[in-house]
């Protein structure tokens, strides 16, 4: 017998929503450590592990909620979870900036591959906006052309980033002396020296699976709350659901920043965000009502455009690398917080 979430009282759906969010948080806190172990035991590099392994695992709730939302016929919830999540997850870097110390977070970022990640994310978001504005057409099997294009561009991005990872053609000068990244890696690996590679991979996969199951619960209770509260799927998807499914990114990014693994923290956010537009394609596979891009309403377009803005702000910060801060965070983080809060106001007015 399948539990009918829609028939449950509001207070119980809220309780289930919070319980699933707590499970997502608890599982997500371990994923950063397992990802660092994988980067240490392979030749993939910490930034690439953050881009692929950690980003994919911490994005499991977004994958679950997007597919579940599309499957139950609530495409606006799925689409707004994608683009609202990108803005929210980028704003998480402001929290990481706060816990990393008195210096601006981007002052310590010296890997140009992170710039490439951010630029490729801007390209994917721009393509998504173009698809929304131009309208979609049915391709093979009734799928939309734009989601398929975004899916292909995501894997092309991974290919470009993997190639660039091993041969960065330029590096910043006058980097601050900082050994905290190595110290952070050592702290993250404490207590795991006797773990075999098989055990590490199993623990990483199990943690991702737990997050996936909890993310499905978040999608179903979020869909119910959207109707019960009258806020609508677009607003709930871009705010409450996006917040709950972003908890792994919060826990892993903040944990990495607190330990000084700044590249892992930024790569986790940019990598997770890079995956998000590509999720339109699997959502299209399970939603047979038509191309899922038709569900990109004004709220989703606002989220995509805001995602470009906040990503660009951090790209400027990484390039400029000025150690200027306000209220304990860098000027770029402060600007991102302001833009994020402004987008919430806009989403509320568009609901």
C-alpha positions in Angstrom: 0.0 0.0 0.0 1.4 3.4 -1.1 1.0 6.2 1.4 -1.2 9.0 -0.1 0.8 12.1 0.8 -1.8 14.4 -0.5 -4.4 13.2 2.0 -2.1 13.8 5.0 -2.7 17.0 7.2 -0.4 19.9 6.6 1.4 19.5 9.9 2.3 15.9 9.2 3.6 16.8 5.7 5.7 19.5 7.2 7.1 17.0 9.7 7.9 14.4 7.0 9.5 17.2 4.9 11.7 18.2 7.8 12.6 14.6 8.6 13.7 13.9 5.1 15.7 17.1 5.1 17.5 16.1 8.3 18.4 12.7 6.7 19.7 14.5 3.7 21.9 16.7 5.9 23.2 13.8 8.0 24.2 11.8 4.9 25.6 14.8 3.1 28.1 15.6 5.9 29.9 12.3 5.3 30.1 12.6 1.5 32.8 15.3 1.5 35.1 13.1 3.5 34.6 10.1 1.2 35.1 12.3 -1.8 38.4 13.6 -0.4 39.5 10.0 0.2 38.7 9.1 -3.4 40.7 12.1 -4.6 43.7 11.1 -2.4 43.7 7.5 -3.6 43.3 8.3 -7.3 44.9 10.6 -9.8 41.7 12.5 -10.6 42.5 15.6 -8.5 40.4 17.2 -5.8 38.8 19.8 -8.1 37.6 17.1 -10.6 36.4 14.8 -7.8 34.4 17.7 -6.4 33.1 18.3 -9.9 32.0 14.8 -10.7 31.8 12.5 -7.7 30.9 14.9 -4.9 28.7 17.0 -7.1 26.7 14.0 -8.4 26.3 12.5 -4.9 25.2 15.8 -3.3 22.9 16.4 -6.2 21.0 13.2 -5.6 18.1 15.0 -3.9 17.8 17.4 -6.9 17.8 14.4 -9.2 15.2 12.6 -7.1 12.9 15.6 -6.8 13.2 16.6 -10.4 12.4 13.1 -11.7 9.7 12.6 -9.1 8.1 16.0 -9.8 8.0 15.3 -13.5 6.7 11.8 -13.0 3.8 13.0 -10.8 2.8 15.6 -13.4 4.2 18.7 -11.5 6.7 19.9 -14.1 6.8 23.5 -12.6 8.0 22.0 -9.3 10.7 20.0 -11.1 11.9 22.9 -13.3 11.9 25.5 -10.6 13.7 23.2 -8.2 16.5 23.1 -10.9 16.9 26.8 -11.4 16.0 27.9 -7.9 18.5 25.4 -6.6 21.3 26.9 -8.7 20.9 30.3 -7.2 20.5 29.0 -3.7 23.6 26.7 -4.0 25.7 29.6 -5.3 24.6 31.6 -2.3 25.9 28.8 -0.1 29.4 30.0 -1.0 28.7 33.1 1.1 28.2 30.9 4.1 31.4 29.1 3.3 33.1 32.5 3.0 31.9 33.4 6.5 33.3 30.2 8.2 36.5 30.2 6.2 38.0 33.1 8.1 38.3 36.9 7.9 39.7 36.8 4.3 37.5 36.7 1.2 37.0 33.1 0.0 37.9 33.9 -3.6 41.2 35.4 -2.4 42.5 31.9 -1.9 41.2 30.4 -5.1 44.1 29.7 -7.4 42.8 27.1 -9.8 41.8 28.4 -13.2 39.8 25.2 -13.9 37.2 26.7 -11.5 36.9 29.6 -13.9 36.2 27.2 -16.7 33.6 25.5 -14.6 31.8 28.7 -13.9 31.9 29.8 -17.6 30.5 26.5 -18.8 27.7 26.9 -16.3 26.9 30.3 -17.7 26.7 28.8 -21.2 24.3 26.0 -20.1 22.1 28.5 -18.3 22.1 30.8 -21.4 21.1 27.9 -23.6 18.3 27.0 -21.2 17.0 30.5 -21.3 17.2 30.5 -25.1 15.2 27.3 -25.2 12.5 28.8 -22.9 12.2 31.9 -25.1 12.3 30.2 -28.5 10.0 27.4 -27.5 10.7 23.7 -27.9 9.8 21.2 -30.6 9.3 17.4 -30.4 12.4 15.5 -31.4 12.8 11.7 -31.6 10.6 9.7 -29.2 8.6 12.9 -28.4 11.5 14.4 -26.5 12.4 18.1 -26.5 15.4 19.3 -28.5 16.6 21.8 -25.9 16.8 19.3 -23.0 18.7 16.9 -25.2 21.1 19.7 -26.2 21.7 20.6 -22.6 22.4 17.0 -21.7 25.0 16.7 -24.5 26.6 20.0 -23.5 27.0 18.8 -19.9 29.0 15.8 -21.0 31.0 18.0 -23.4 31.7 20.2 -20.4 33.0 17.2 -18.3 35.3 16.3 -21.2 36.7 19.8 -21.5 37.2 20.1 -17.7 38.9 16.7 -17.5 41.3 17.6 -20.2 42.0 21.1 -18.7 42.4 19.7 -15.2 45.8 18.1 -15.9 47.3 21.0 -17.9 46.2 24.4 -16.7 47.8 26.9 -19.1 48.0 29.8 -16.7 48.2 30.3 -13.0 47.6 33.3 -10.8 50.6 35.1 -9.3 51.1 36.5 -5.8 49.0 33.8 -4.2 48.8 34.0 -0.4 50.9 31.4 1.4 48.4 28.8 2.5 48.9 25.2 3.6 45.5 24.8 5.0 44.3 22.7 2.0 46.8 19.9 2.8 46.0 20.2 6.5 42.3 20.0 5.6 42.8 16.9 3.6 44.6 15.2 6.5 41.8 16.1 8.9 39.2 14.8 6.5 41.0 11.5 6.2 41.5 11.0 10.0 40.0 7.7 11.1 39.8 6.3 7.6 43.4 5.1 7.1 42.5 1.4 7.6 39.5 1.6 5.2 40.0 -0.3 1.9 39.2 1.3 -1.4 36.2 -1.0 -1.8 34.8 0.2 1.6 35.3 3.8 0.7 33.5 3.4 -2.6 30.7 1.4 -1.0 30.2 4.1 1.8 30.2 6.8 -0.9 27.5 5.0 -2.9 25.5 4.1 0.1 25.5 7.7 1.3 24.3 8.9 -2.2 21.6 6.3 -2.1 20.3 7.5 1.3 20.2 11.0 -0.1 18.4 9.8 -3.2 15.6 8.1 -1.1 15.2 11.1 1.2 15.1 13.4 -1.8 12.2 11.5 -3.2 10.3 12.1 0.0 11.1 15.8 -0.1 9.6 16.0 -3.7 6.4 14.3 -2.7 5.8 16.2 0.5 6.8 19.4 -1.3 4.3 18.8 -4.0 1.6 18.2 -1.4 2.6 21.4 0.6 2.5 23.4 -2.7 -1.2 22.6 -3.0 -2.1 22.7 0.7 -0.5 26.1 1.4 -1.6 27.7 -1.9 1.9 28.9 -2.7 2.1 26.9 -5.9 4.6 24.4 -7.3 6.8 27.1 -8.9 7.4 29.1 -5.7 7.7 26.0 -3.4 10.1 24.3 -5.9 12.3 27.3 -6.1 12.4 28.0 -2.4 11.5 25.2 0.1 12.3 22.2 -2.1 15.4 23.8 -3.4 16.6 24.6 0.1 15.9 21.1 1.4 17.6 19.4 -1.6 20.6 21.7 -1.3 21.4 20.6 2.3 24.1 18.2 1.2 25.8 21.1 -0.7 25.5 23.2 2.5 27.0 20.6 4.8 29.8 19.4 2.4 30.7 22.9 1.2 30.8 24.5 4.6 32.7 21.5 6.0 35.3 21.8 3.3 35.6 25.6 3.7 36.0 25.3 7.4 38.9 22.9 7.0 40.5 25.1 4.3 39.7 22.9 1.2 38.6 26.0 -0.7 38.9 24.5 -4.2 36.8 21.5 -3.2 34.2 23.8 -1.7 33.8 25.9 -4.9 34.1 23.0 -7.3 31.3 21.2 -5.4 29.0 24.1 -5.9 29.9 24.9 -9.5 29.9 21.1 -10.3 26.5 20.6 -8.8 25.1 23.6 -10.6 26.6 22.4 -13.9 24.6 19.2 -13.6 21.3 20.9 -12.8 20.3 22.2 -16.3 21.2 18.7 -17.7 18.5 17.2 -15.5 15.9 18.7 -17.8 16.6 15.8 -20.1 15.8 12.9 -17.7 12.8 14.9 -16.5 11.7 15.0 -20.2 12.0 11.2 -20.3 9.6 10.6 -17.4 7.2 13.5 -18.2 5.2 12.4 -21.3 3.0 15.5 -21.5 5.4 17.3 -23.8 8.8 18.9 -23.7 9.5 19.9 -20.1 10.9 23.3 -21.2 7.2 24.3 -21.7 7.1 24.4 -17.9 9.7 27.1 -17.7 7.5 29.9 -16.6 8.6 33.4 -15.5 9.8 32.1 -12.2 12.1 29.5 -13.8 13.4 32.1 -16.2 14.1 34.5 -13.3 16.0 31.7 -11.6 18.1 30.9 -14.7 19.0 34.6 -15.2 19.8 35.1 -11.6 22.0 32.0 -11.7 24.0 33.6 -14.5 24.4 36.8 -12.4 25.5 35.2 -9.2 27.9 32.9 -11.0 29.4 35.8 -12.9 29.9 37.7 -9.6 32.0 34.9 -8.2 33.9 34.6 -11.4 34.8 38.3 -11.2 35.9 37.7 -7.6 38.1 34.7 -8.5 39.8 36.7 -11.3 40.2 39.9 -9.3 41.2 38.1 -6.0 41.0 41.2 -3.9 41.0 40.6 -0.2 38.2 43.0 0.7 35.4 42.0 2.9 32.3 43.4 4.7 30.5 41.8 7.6 33.0 38.9 7.6 32.5 37.9 4.0 34.0 39.0 0.7 32.4 41.8 -1.3 31.5 39.3 -4.0 29.7 37.1 -1.4 27.9 40.1 -0.1 26.7 41.0 -3.6 25.5 37.4 -4.1 23.5 37.5 -0.9 21.8 40.8 -2.0 21.0 39.4 -5.4 19.7 36.1 -3.9 17.4 37.9 -1.5 16.1 40.1 -4.3 15.3 37.0 -6.4 13.2 35.7 -3.5 11.2 38.8 -3.5 10.7 38.5 -7.3 9.7 34.8 -7.0 7.1 35.7 -4.4 5.6 38.4 -6.6 5.5 36.0 -9.5 3.9 33.1 -7.6 
